[in-house]
Amino acid sequence: MKITDTKVYTVDAGDVGREPVTWTYLRVDTDAGITGWGQAGACHRDAALVCRTGLEEIRELLVGEEAADIERIWHKIYRRFTYFASRGFATAIAAAVDLALWDIKGKETGKPVYDLLGGRFRDRILLYNNTWFTGAQTPDEFADCAQKSVIDVGYTASKLDPFLTMRPFHRMYQDGQITEEGEQLGYDIVDAVRSVVGPEHEILIDAHGHYNVPTAIRLSNTLFELFGIHWFEEPVPPESTDALQTVRENTSAPICVGERLHTRWDFLPILQNRLADYIMPDTLWTGGITEVRKIANLAEIYGVPLSPHCVPMGPHEIISAAHVCSTIPNFYRLESGFHAIPTYEEMLDTPILFEDGHLVLNGKPGLGYDPLEDWLEAHNLD
């Protein structure tokens, strides 16, 4: 079965959280009449447009290829950019192709992707809800959000970034410090959330790599001692494993990293040096199902649980991650964004079933969910 054509959609998905998002989708056609769908690793307009250009440029690499050769095609894309950006840009576009080819293989065989990966450990995928981007600004507003989008919906774990004064530095690291007032407001927000969710609920804190080493150590230890947080995520920028090691050696809270690591080669030193208690590869940023499964297998050797990053990507991010998570033993929870669900329902031919803090895949062949092409056309950017 040969690939005959591809088509790229870069869609304005609107505001599914704290800010508008843009997603890049790929359709892969074959001479057997089977079409597969994938999504690239981009959620902001600039990155989405770069991914669109990349996918359009590699069309000539794909047409005429055997759709079944998923592993070889992955390497073909990855190695094309070895002298430019094999990790990041290359894996973000490889992911779209990878998902589409797994979708095609499943549709051809009449099997869901998780069966092609070896079958299931679990039918229901345990979730945590990401609540940091909901627009809440005060402790009371965060408490209200925790009630409505966490407790009332059946989640037993949730994630937030309570240090609001650091949001201007989310993609612009400066000195890695936080004001005394901003730090105290963060503690007050977590206190308010804890009062709503109760002592057994797992609170995950996302630091977004904002901090220098001493600040990260202080915040992590304080949050763990006062509120018993379940993990402190990305305490320092991802470039320095030495900085991460210093934080790791001087904090009590479990550490989670990985959303800005792109391949198994990036994760290996984290695992070898025991720098994290949990890892959170992003299925679309690491290169798709093929690569995330390898990262999961690598982490299994070290006894480290996997908890894929999924927000604020489109629905095929969480769908593809759920297929992988259903098949591996070392699974913790899958990230989800409660406020994105209405958009998912608008754009998919079949709604994703979210039930009592779990995701349940529909068992259809391939990935099991196709985007509605009319919706993609209507939201496509020029």
C-alpha positions in Angstrom: 0.0 0.0 0.0 1.7 3.2 -1.3 1.3 6.7 0.0 -0.2 8.8 -2.9 -0.6 12.2 -1.4 -0.7 14.4 1.8 -2.6 17.5 2.8 -1.8 19.8 5.7 -4.3 21.9 7.7 -3.2 24.5 10.1 -6.3 25.4 12.1 -7.3 28.1 14.5 -8.8 26.2 17.4 -9.7 29.3 19.4 -9.3 29.7 23.1 -9.3 26.3 24.8 -7.6 27.5 27.9 -5.6 30.6 28.8 -4.8 31.6 25.3 -5.7 30.9 21.7 -4.1 27.8 20.1 -3.3 26.7 16.6 -3.0 23.0 15.6 -1.4 21.5 12.5 -3.1 18.3 11.1 -1.9 16.0 8.4 -3.9 13.8 6.1 -2.1 10.9 4.4 -3.8 9.2 1.4 -2.9 5.7 0.0 -3.6 3.8 -3.2 -5.8 1.5 -1.3 -8.2 4.3 -0.5 -7.3 4.3 3.2 -6.6 7.7 4.8 -4.7 8.3 8.0 -4.7 11.3 10.2 -1.9 12.8 12.3 -1.1 15.9 14.2 2.2 17.8 14.4 3.8 19.0 17.7 2.6 22.6 17.7 0.1 24.6 19.7 1.0 28.2 19.0 0.6 30.0 15.7 4.3 30.5 14.9 5.2 26.9 15.6 2.1 25.6 13.8 3.0 27.5 10.7 6.6 26.3 10.8 5.3 22.7 11.1 3.0 23.3 8.2 5.9 24.4 6.0 7.9 21.4 7.2 5.2 18.9 6.3 4.6 20.5 2.9 8.4 20.3 2.2 8.6 16.6 3.1 5.7 15.6 0.9 8.1 14.4 -1.8 9.8 12.2 0.8 6.5 10.4 1.5 4.7 10.0 -1.8 5.5 6.5 -3.2 6.6 5.1 0.1 5.1 1.9 1.6 2.7 3.1 4.3 3.6 0.1 6.4 7.2 1.1 6.8 6.6 3.3 9.9 10.0 2.9 11.5 12.0 3.5 8.4 10.0 6.6 7.4 10.4 8.0 10.9 14.2 7.8 10.6 14.0 9.2 7.1 12.3 12.3 8.4 14.5 12.6 11.5 17.8 12.2 9.7 16.9 14.7 7.0 17.3 17.5 9.5 20.4 16.1 11.3 22.4 19.3 10.5 19.6 21.6 11.4 17.3 20.6 14.2 16.8 16.8 14.4 15.2 17.2 17.8 12.3 19.6 18.2 11.3 20.7 14.7 12.1 17.4 13.0 10.3 15.3 15.7 7.3 17.6 15.7 6.6 17.0 12.0 7.7 13.3 12.2 4.9 12.9 14.8 2.2 13.9 12.3 3.4 11.4 9.8 3.9 8.7 12.4 0.4 9.0 13.8 -1.1 8.9 10.3 0.8 5.8 9.4 -0.2 4.0 12.6 -3.8 5.1 11.8 -3.5 3.6 8.3 -2.0 0.3 9.6 -4.8 -0.1 12.1 -7.5 0.7 9.5 -6.0 -1.8 7.1 -5.8 -4.6 9.6 -9.1 -3.7 11.3 -7.3 -3.4 14.7 -7.0 -0.4 17.1 -3.4 0.8 17.4 -3.1 -0.5 20.9 -3.6 -4.0 19.6 -0.8 -3.5 17.1 1.5 -2.3 20.0 1.0 -5.6 21.9 -2.4 -5.3 23.5 -3.6 -3.7 26.7 -2.7 -3.6 30.3 -5.7 -1.4 31.0 -9.0 -0.4 29.3 -9.5 2.8 31.2 -6.7 5.4 31.2 -6.4 7.3 34.5 -6.2 11.0 34.0 -5.2 14.2 35.8 -6.7 17.5 35.0 -4.5 20.5 34.1 -6.1 23.5 35.7 -3.4 26.1 35.6 -4.6 27.8 32.4 -8.2 28.4 33.3 -8.0 32.1 33.8 -8.2 32.0 37.6 -6.3 34.8 39.3 -7.1 34.6 43.0 -7.0 31.8 45.6 -10.8 31.8 45.7 -11.1 31.6 41.9 -8.6 28.7 41.9 -10.7 27.0 44.6 -13.8 27.4 42.6 -12.1 26.0 39.5 -10.8 23.0 41.6 -14.4 22.3 42.6 -16.0 22.6 39.2 -13.3 21.1 36.9 -11.7 18.6 39.2 -13.8 17.3 42.0 -17.2 17.6 40.3 -15.8 15.8 37.2 -14.3 12.9 39.2 -10.5 13.6 38.9 -8.3 12.4 41.7 -5.3 14.4 40.7 -4.8 17.9 39.1 -2.0 20.2 38.1 -1.6 23.9 38.3 1.0 26.6 38.2 0.1 28.9 41.1 3.0 31.4 40.7 1.1 33.9 38.5 3.7 36.6 38.5 6.0 34.3 36.5 3.7 33.9 33.6 5.4 36.7 31.5 8.5 34.5 31.6 6.8 31.3 30.5 8.8 31.3 27.2 11.3 34.0 28.3 13.7 32.9 31.1 15.4 35.9 32.8 17.0 35.6 36.2 14.9 32.7 37.5 13.7 34.5 40.6 10.3 35.3 42.0 9.1 38.2 44.1 8.2 37.7 47.7 4.6 38.7 47.1 4.3 36.5 44.0 5.7 33.5 46.0 3.3 34.0 48.8 0.3 34.3 46.4 1.3 31.0 44.9 1.3 29.3 48.4 -2.1 30.9 49.1 -3.5 29.5 45.8 -2.2 26.0 46.6 -3.6 26.2 50.1 -7.0 27.2 48.7 -7.0 24.3 46.2 -5.9 21.8 48.9 -8.8 22.9 51.1 -11.2 22.0 48.3 -9.7 18.8 46.9 -8.8 17.3 50.3 -5.7 15.5 51.7 -5.8 12.4 49.4 -6.0 14.3 46.1 -2.7 14.5 44.2 -1.6 18.1 43.5 1.0 18.4 40.8 2.9 21.7 40.5 4.2 22.9 37.1 7.2 25.2 37.5 7.5 25.6 33.7 11.3 25.8 34.0 11.0 29.3 35.3 13.5 29.1 38.2 17.2 29.2 39.0 18.5 26.5 41.3 18.1 28.1 44.8 14.6 29.4 44.0 13.5 26.0 42.6 14.8 24.3 45.8 13.0 26.7 48.1 9.7 26.5 46.3 9.8 22.8 45.9 10.6 22.1 49.6 8.0 24.6 50.9 5.2 23.2 48.7 6.0 19.7 49.7 6.3 20.5 53.4 3.1 22.6 53.6 0.9 20.9 51.1 2.3 17.5 50.3 2.5 18.1 46.5 2.8 14.9 44.4 5.5 16.3 42.1 7.3 19.5 41.2 7.6 19.7 37.4 10.3 21.3 35.3 12.0 23.1 38.2 14.7 24.6 36.1 15.1 25.2 32.3 15.6 22.0 30.4 19.1 22.8 29.0 21.1 21.9 32.1 21.0 18.4 33.6 23.6 19.7 36.1 21.2 22.3 37.4 18.4 19.6 37.6 20.8 17.3 39.5 21.5 20.0 42.1 17.7 20.6 42.6 17.1 16.8 42.8 19.8 16.4 45.5 18.4 19.2 47.7 14.6 18.7 47.5 12.1 16.4 49.1 9.3 16.7 46.5 9.3 14.2 43.7 10.5 15.6 40.4 8.9 15.3 36.9 10.5 16.4 33.7 10.3 15.7 30.0 7.8 17.8 28.0 10.7 19.7 26.4 12.8 16.6 25.8 12.4 15.3 22.3 13.8 11.7 21.9 15.0 8.7 23.8 18.5 10.2 23.5 17.3 13.2 25.6 15.7 11.0 28.2 18.6 8.6 28.7 20.8 10.8 30.9 17.7 11.8 33.0 17.1 8.1 33.7 20.7 7.0 34.0 21.4 9.7 36.6 18.1 9.3 38.5 17.2 12.9 37.9 13.4 12.4 37.9 10.7 10.3 39.7 8.4 10.7 36.7 8.9 11.5 33.1 6.4 13.2 30.8 7.2 12.9 27.1 4.9 14.7 24.8 3.8 12.3 22.1 3.8 15.0 19.4 7.0 16.8 20.3 9.0 13.5 20.6 8.1 12.1 17.2 4.8 10.2 17.7 3.7 6.8 18.9 6.9 5.1 17.6 9.2 7.2 19.8 7.1 7.5 22.9 6.7 3.8 23.1 10.6 3.5 23.0 10.9 6.1 25.7 8.4 4.2 27.8 10.3 1.0 27.4 13.5 2.8 28.3 12.0 4.2 31.5 10.6 0.8 32.4 14.2 -0.5 32.8 14.8 2.2 35.4 11.4 1.7 37.2 10.3 5.2 36.3 6.5 5.8 35.6 5.4 7.6 32.4 2.9 10.4 32.4 2.6 11.9 28.9 2.2 15.7 28.4 -0.9 16.6 26.5 -2.0 20.2 27.0 -2.8 22.4 25.1 -2.6 20.2 22.0 -5.4 18.9 19.9 -7.4 15.7 20.4 -5.0 13.4 18.5 -2.3 14.3 21.1 -4.3 12.7 23.9 -5.8 9.9 21.7 -2.3 8.7 20.5 -0.9 9.0 24.0 -3.8 7.0 25.4 -3.1 4.2 22.9 0.5 4.0 24.2 -0.5 4.3 27.8 -3.0 1.4 27.6 -0.1 -0.9 26.5 2.7 -0.2 28.9 3.2 -1.4 32.5 5.0 1.7 33.8 2.1 4.2 33.5 1.1 6.8 36.1 -1.5 9.2 34.7 -2.3 10.9 31.4 -2.6 14.7 31.3 -6.0 16.2 30.2 -7.5 19.6 29.8 -11.1 19.8 30.9 -11.7 23.0 29.0 -10.6 21.6 25.6 -13.2 18.9 25.5 -16.0 20.9 23.8 -13.6 21.7 21.0 -12.6 18.1 20.7 -16.3 17.2 20.4 -16.8 19.8 17.6 -14.0 18.5 15.4 -14.1 14.7 15.8 -16.3 12.2 14.0 -16.7 10.3 17.4 -16.6 12.0 20.8 -13.8 10.9 23.2 -15.3 9.2 26.3 -14.2 10.9 29.5 -15.6 9.1 32.5 -15.0 9.5 36.2 -11.5 10.9 35.7 -10.6 8.3 33.0 -10.4 8.2 29.2 -11.9 5.2 27.5 -10.8 4.5 23.9 -13.6 3.4 21.5 -11.8 0.3 20.1 -12.3 1.2 16.5 -9.5 0.4 13.9 -6.5 2.7 13.8 -6.5 5.6 16.2 -10.3 5.4 16.3 -11.2 9.0 15.7 -11.0 11.1 12.5 -11.2 14.9 12.4 -14.1 16.3 10.5 -12.6 17.7 7.3 -15.3 20.3 7.0 -14.3 21.6 10.5 -10.6 21.7 9.5 -11.5 23.6 6.2 -13.6 26.1 8.1 -10.8 26.8 10.6 -7.9 26.5 8.3 -5.4 29.5 8.2 -4.5 31.0 4.8 
